[in-house]
Amino acid sequence: MPSITLKSRFVSVILVLLLSGCIGEDYIDDFVEPTVRINNPITGLQVSTTHSYMATYLNNIGQPENANINWSSSNESVVTIDEQGLATAIEEGEATISVSVTMAGKTISDQDMIIISPIEIQNNDESGKSGTIMSTSGYALKGNFTLEANGSDLVLSISENYAASSSLPGLYLYLTNNPNSVKDALEVGPVTVFEGAHTYTIKDTGINDFQYLLYWCKPFSVKVGEGQIN
């Protein structure tokens, strides 16, 4: 009996130490600034052609939400845009397409500057983004990363300078629009590499779908680190 009690106490101490290490960095408030973003920006249009813009409004916990989205053009003699986001090229020149949402008296917006040309413009889909991973806890976590579109999938490449503490219990990686919560986040999977370059293939995910990488201590539901996708 004494040996069982001693063992139980030892396990309890270990759990308390792990728990306190995570809880010390807990994030209770999952508020983020609402944003609206253009999902399919372009370089430009040929005169007399059109482009159907799409935009997403993310609320104060980073979730997509229906909103009254307003479109406008800075130069309607060059390009017009209707309430549904359909842009029509009128004549050669430059203009900025803007999308905005007003909530509780506050207006947020996003822009896409485009060129209208008499000849065809090659619009390459946005294919690459990058960022830096940073620790938000007492645990080591650092490194750079890139995201590349591969058809309907994403390839997340973590750079050689990546390093993470291997002592973290149940470290998981997510893609999210709210760096303070895994609610509605996309779970990439458990972290099994703690040093050096490695990659993840993320199925059926667009390069503009998420704004952050999020490293999360899953057993205790605590944030460990993040990387903003630029």
VENGI-V853923 format. One record per residue. N is the residue number from 1. RES is the residue in one letter. PHI is phi in whole degrees, -180 to 180 (999 if undefined). Layout:
n: [N	N]
res: [RES	RES]
phi: [PHI	PHI]
This chain:
n: [1	2	3	4	5	6	7	8	9	10	11	12	13	14	15	16	17	18	19	20	21	22	23	24	25	26	27	28	29	30	31	32	33	34	35	36	37	38	39	40	41	42	43	44	45	46	47	48	49	50	51	52	53	54	55	56	57	58	59	60	61	62	63	64	65	66	67	68	69	70	71	72	73	74	75	76	77	78	79	80	81	82	83	84	85	86	87	88	89	90	91	92	93	94	95	96	97	98	99	100	101	102	103	104	105	106	107	108	109	110	111	112	113	114	115	116	117	118	119	120	121	122	123	124	125	126	127	128	129	130	131	132	133	134	135	136	137	138	139	140	141	142	143	144	145	146	147	148	149	150	151	152	153	154	155	156	157	158	159	160	161	162	163	164	165	166	167	168	169	170	171	172	173	174	175	176	177	178	179	180	181	182	183	184	185	186	187	188	189	190	191	192	193	194	195	196	197	198	199	200	201	202	203	204	205	206	207	208	209	210	211	212	213	214	215	216	217	218	219	220	221	222	223	224	225	226	227	228	229	230]
res: [M	P	S	I	T	L	K	S	R	F	V	S	V	I	L	V	L	L	L	S	G	C	I	G	E	D	Y	I	D	D	F	V	E	P	T	V	R	I	N	N	P	I	T	G	L	Q	V	S	T	T	H	S	Y	M	A	T	Y	L	N	N	I	G	Q	P	E	N	A	N	I	N	W	S	S	S	N	E	S	V	V	T	I	D	E	Q	G	L	A	T	A	I	E	E	G	E	A	T	I	S	V	S	V	T	M	A	G	K	T	I	S	D	Q	D	M	I	I	I	S	P	I	E	I	Q	N	N	D	E	S	G	K	S	G	T	I	M	S	T	S	G	Y	A	L	K	G	N	F	T	L	E	A	N	G	S	D	L	V	L	S	I	S	E	N	Y	A	A	S	S	S	L	P	G	L	Y	L	Y	L	T	N	N	P	N	S	V	K	D	A	L	E	V	G	P	V	T	V	F	E	G	A	H	T	Y	T	I	K	D	T	G	I	N	D	F	Q	Y	L	L	Y	W	C	K	P	F	S	V	K	V	G	E	G	Q	I	N]
phi: [999	-58	-68	-66	-63	-63	-63	-63	-65	-63	-62	-64	-62	-60	-64	-64	-63	-65	-64	-66	-64	-82	-61	-61	-116	-64	-115	-87	-86	-101	-68	-135	-67	-60	-139	-130	-141	-78	-81	-134	-65	-134	-79	177	-136	-82	-51	78	-106	-130	-146	-93	-75	-130	-142	-126	-101	-111	-78	-78	-125	77	-102	-60	-145	-64	-151	-79	-92	-113	-110	-154	-119	-75	-148	-74	-76	-99	-150	-110	-146	-95	-66	-91	92	-86	-93	-124	-77	-102	-152	-61	155	-128	-158	-115	-89	-121	-123	-143	-136	-114	-132	51	79	-112	-106	-119	-151	-144	-133	-140	-85	-130	-111	-105	-127	-73	-114	-64	-108	-83	-101	-85	-61	-59	-118	-144	-141	-153	-179	-127	-85	-133	-73	-118	-139	-84	-97	-68	-164	-160	142	-102	-151	-131	-121	-126	-74	-136	67	-90	-109	-119	-113	-97	-110	-92	-78	-62	-82	-72	-152	-139	-67	-85	-87	-73	-81	63	-78	-125	-112	-131	-108	-155	-105	-130	-72	-107	-156	-98	-64	66	-81	-96	-78	-76	147	-70	-82	-117	-113	-117	-161	89	-72	-164	-134	-129	-106	-112	-74	50	-135	-87	-70	-103	-75	-134	-112	-143	-88	-135	-100	-135	-80	-66	-59	-113	52	-134	-72	-116	-169	-152	-147	-74	-89	-106]
